Amino acid sequence: MSKTTNKYSAEVRARAVRMVLDNQGRHESRWAAVTSISAKIGCAPQTLIEWVKKAEVDRGDRAGITTETAERLKALERENRELRQANEILRKASACFAQAELDRRPKS
């Protein structure tokens, strides 16, 4: 699993999204506003449109999973994975100790 780094700070992303939402009326379409603003901040238009969509989801203007919910889900999945691994280790250790106990008993 690769970890990506964000080239743009949260402030830059928020400002770019605000610019798109505030200025889309001055352009013939949202895409025209996005391409214009993305050129000014130096990111790909598709990147900026994804930021806008995510901001709309977070505000409740668009259906989807909010950033907060996605982060919570990711944390719960990580915790679940760690607990499954711990359970597997405990299961194997228990089997090992049980076998050692059987081997230790005197044979009748």
VOVO-751901 format. One line per field, with one value per residue (C-alpha): x, z, y; residue in one letter. Coordinates in pm, whole numbers, always signed. Layout:
N
xx = (X / ...) .
zz = (Z / ...) .
yy = (Y / ...) .
r = (a / ...) .
END
This chain:
108
xx = (+0 / +160 / +124 / +75 / +174 / -37 / +143 / -105 / -181 / -533 / -547 / -460 / -720 / -988 / -908 / -918 / -1253 / -1389 / -1269 / -1447 / -1772 / -1763 / -1663 / -1851 / -2124 / -1868 / -1785 / -2002 / -1978 / -1831 / -1566 / -1459 / -1420 / -1224 / -984 / -927 / -858 / -654 / -421 / -371 / -282 / -87 / -288 / -468 / -833 / -946 / -775 / -954 / -1294 / -1244 / -1165 / -1485 / -1695 / -1548 / -1617 / -1979 / -2014 / -1866 / -2111 / -2405 / -2473 / -2389 / -2452 / -2153 / -1930 / -1792 / -1422 / -1484 / -1680 / -1417 / -1140 / -1339 / -1408 / -1039 / -943 / -1199 / -1078 / -719 / -823 / -1021 / -720 / -492 / -740 / -769 / -389 / -373 / -643 / -452 / -133 / -322 / -486 / -147 / +13 / -274 / -235 / +141 / +98 / -168 / +65 / +352 / +127 / +31 / +398 / +488 / +236 / +370 / +252 / +56) .
zz = (+0 / -108 / +93 / -112 / -3 / -68 / -284 / -186 / +168 / +305 / +290 / -80 / -155 / +45 / -123 / -471 / -398 / -267 / -581 / -803 / -610 / -593 / -957 / -1148 / -1232 / -1419 / -1650 / -1901 / -1697 / -1380 / -1586 / -1741 / -1392 / -1279 / -1575 / -1529 / -1157 / -1179 / -1424 / -1176 / -882 / -1089 / -1045 / -1289 / -1356 / -1264 / -927 / -857 / -963 / -721 / -442 / -526 / -527 / -193 / -43 / -161 / +0 / +325 / +324 / +249 / -97 / -271 / -178 / -66 / +225 / +411 / +482 / +854 / +796 / +554 / +806 / +1084 / +861 / +772 / +1142 / +1227 / +944 / +1065 / +1422 / +1299 / +1101 / +1405 / +1629 / +1381 / +1374 / +1755 / +1772 / +1526 / +1732 / +2051 / +1880 / +1767 / +2106 / +2281 / +2054 / +2116 / +2495 / +2486 / +2290 / +2530 / +2824 / +2659 / +2589 / +2951 / +3109 / +3207 / +2986 / +3162) .
yy = (+0 / +325 / +639 / +953 / +1298 / +1602 / +1852 / +2122 / +2231 / +2217 / +2597 / +2603 / +2335 / +2516 / +2847 / +2690 / +2526 / +2856 / +3032 / +2778 / +2800 / +3180 / +3233 / +2963 / +3215 / +3425 / +3134 / +2951 / +2629 / +2487 / +2309 / +2640 / +2787 / +2482 / +2491 / +2863 / +2840 / +2519 / +2688 / +2971 / +2747 / +2495 / +2178 / +1952 / +2045 / +1693 / +1728 / +2054 / +1919 / +1628 / +1876 / +2066 / +1748 / +1640 / +1983 / +1959 / +1616 / +1746 / +2040 / +1811 / +1958 / +1628 / +1266 / +1063 / +971 / +1271 / +1306 / +1259 / +938 / +804 / +870 / +702 / +400 / +374 / +385 / +116 / -107 / -68 / -152 / -454 / -580 / -540 / -724 / -1010 / -1039 / -1036 / -1304 / -1522 / -1485 / -1576 / -1875 / -2009 / -1943 / -2121 / -2424 / -2425 / -2408 / -2679 / -2907 / -2832 / -2922 / -3252 / -3331 / -3257 / -3496 / -3837 / -4116 / -4387) .
r = (m / s / k / t / t / n / k / y / s / a / e / v / r / a / r / a / v / r / m / v / l / d / n / q / g / r / h / e / s / r / w / a / a / v / t / s / i / s / a / k / i / g / c / a / p / q / t / l / i / e / w / v / k / k / a / e / v / d / r / g / d / r / a / g / i / t / t / e / t / a / e / r / l / k / a / l / e / r / e / n / r / e / l / r / q / a / n / e / i / l / r / k / a / s / a / c / f / a / q / a / e / l / d / r / r / p / k / s) .
END
